[in-house]
């Protein structure tokens, strides 16, 4: 590259954003696929900076005389390496999720999303490891002895980066676990929601309230996880009802069963059941057990409670208030 070419490159880079980039976007809009649009969006800005850095490096090398210019060149190439890593990681994401992800494979959608996430995490780790090694070599660090002393280095790095490395390891483990998938409804340490993403550092959970919670992968790996998707998304609900001691137990059982069986979203298999569980202080305690789909759990519970109250009132089945009898003794 001579001076004229370097100046032309800089001028082209200046014109790139206001003119060239919109023109390229116009061309990509003519195609039927969105992949080329995403590739242009992912590559354009980092590539623009790389071209500018190459031109600047040439001009500095030709016209600037400075004792520490060698370090400047190394810094420029280190920045270029990082930008190349950014481009590679972005292209990997597009290829994995938008190309491979759209391919038809014999996997359910949740398992497929989790597998793609695991592949991307591994690809990203390899890309950034390569960038780090390149930058180290660029600054004169001999990688051979570094790798040879991997035992000592591993101990030092392991102690210094214990949590990040642990999260990285468990992120890969979780992504490969067939019983923990993107899209599953789970509960971890009292936090319930849907798994949105398993990244290298943490797992993103969208709670039932719509909040996004990020939990470190190591925390998840060492916690008790309830996955509501296995073996299916059927869930059981228990409604505890107390009736007066004057009530007929068989009438109460039959009434509760009839209410459950008549609800359209209560599953027939397993069938609803009623248990007479306890002689309470002021009531006979019954427990109604029934199964629904997880998505219907709270709606059905509301409707069932309402229907039980209405039916008991119609049939004269009393739901008593807690009663306490207080005796006063004169001294």
C-alpha positions, 0 to 999 in steps of 0.5 A: 500500500502506497500513500495514495492508496492509503488516502483513498482507503481513508476517504472511502472509509469516511464515505462508507457510513453515509453512502456505501453502507446504505447502498449495500443494504439496499442490495441485500433487501432485494434477496429473499433471505435475511441472512445477508442483511445480518451478515452486513450488519455484523461485519460492516462496522468492525470491518470499517475500523479494520480498514481505517487502522490498516491505513493509519498504520501505514501512514504512521509507519511512513511519516512518523518517526518515534522511538516507541512506534513499534509499540504503536504498531503492536497496539494497532494490530492487537486492536485489529485482532480483537475486531477480527474476533468480533467479526468471527464471533458474529458470523459464527452466531449467524451461521449457527442460529440462522443457517444451521438453526433453520435446517430441519433436524430430528430434534424437538425445538427446545433440544435444538435451541439448547444444542445450538447454544452449546455449539456457539459457546464452544465456537466463541471460546475457541475464537477468543482463545485464538485472539488471546494467543495471537495478541500474546505472540504479537507482544513477544510472549513465547507461547511454547513455554507458556503451554509447557508450563500449563500445570503451574499456569493452570493453577494460577489462572484457576485460582485467579479466575475460579468463578469465571472458569467454573461458570464456563465449564458448567455452562457447557455442561448445562447446555449439553444436559438433555433435561435442562433445555432452552424453553423449559419451565423450571424452578431454581432456588425459589425462582420460577420461570422459563429458560431463555438462554444458556450462555458461557457465564450465566443462564437467563431465566424469564420469571413468571412475572416477566422479569429477566433473572441471570443466575451464574451457571455454577449456582445452577449446577449446585442447586436443586432444579425442578423442571416442569417439562419432564416427563411432560407439562402436566401438573397437579394441584391440591385444594384443601377445603374445610366443612362443618362437622354436620356435613355428610363426608360422602356428599362432600367427596362427590360434590368436589369430584363432580366439580373437578370432572366437569371442568373442561381443562381438568385432565381425565388421566390421571383422574381427579380424587378427593381425600378426607385427610383430617379432623380439624379444630373446627372443620372436617378437612378434605383435599381435592387433587386434580391435574391440568396443563402447566399453562392452565394451572392458575386459571383453573385454580381460580375457577375451581375455588369459585365453583366450589364456593358457589356449589357448597352454598347451593347445597347448604354445605357449610364452610365454618369460620375458626371458632374459639370458646373462651371461659372466664373464671372468677377468682 
